[in-house]
């Protein structure tokens, strides 16, 4: 993507309101200046599902991605959005994210008139902050009526986060379920199997280290060092995964990230959990293990 100065494009992430924190990892506002050129936004796989609303339009639901997708944001655009934690989408969507892999669909196709009303509320807010607050209120209403996230999958996600020593092959044993059962539950709740999810989360860990450095005013560092610290076997391993998930090499991707984010983008709300190694501080309970065994038998 071409460079964009601070006056041309802004992006700020924040934690969600407390009542959504168990299912939403981050919320954001992105604005393109009216006198700026169209902005090519590269959307990457991150393991979750997103609710995205361009102010003045109907919200969209973007399912879990397995590869990159570039969209052009027109001048004068304001976009607000929520990123759901991997495995938590069912609490808000009303259908499994496995049906939305690599798709972006108008929310009214899923929620009917309620989605149109949500878009109208976002448009009527009068400010970017108000639009984001309206989107969160609408999602909170759905959260109250929705099912609880799958506890087994939530623990699998926690154990697969960057910085943890969990081996994907050993995950079924740790969770006291069969490999087939875990894969089925993970695909239903996340839209990805455990192996694909692990690869996606690992790359997000790499991106988190780069964004942390940029946020502190530093360059991301040498690729070989970043690769090892992010859990890759070597730089070649990182390169293969980066091309698969972003469409470009790590060097080109980091250059693009520097151009887009060094002007003051705030990504701390999304990269913080990847550096901490977990979305939550909780753990799978003994009761949950018992229930998982019963469901698997």
Secondary structure, 3 states (H helix, E strand, C coil): CCCCCCCCEEEEEECCCHHHCCCEEEEEEEEECCCCCCEEEEECCCCCCEEEEECCCCCEEECCCCCCEEEEECCCCEEEEEEECCCCCHHHHCCCHHHHCCCEEECHHHHCHHHHHHHHHHHCCCCHHHHHHHHHHHHHHHHHHCCCCCHHHHHHHHHHCCCCCCCHHHHHHHHCCCHHHHHHHHHHHHCCCHHHHHHHHHHHHHHHHHHHHHHCCCCCCCHHHHHHHCCCCCHHHHHHHHHHHHCCCHHHHHHHHHHHHCCCCECHHHHHHHHHCCCCCCCCCHHHHHHHHHHHC
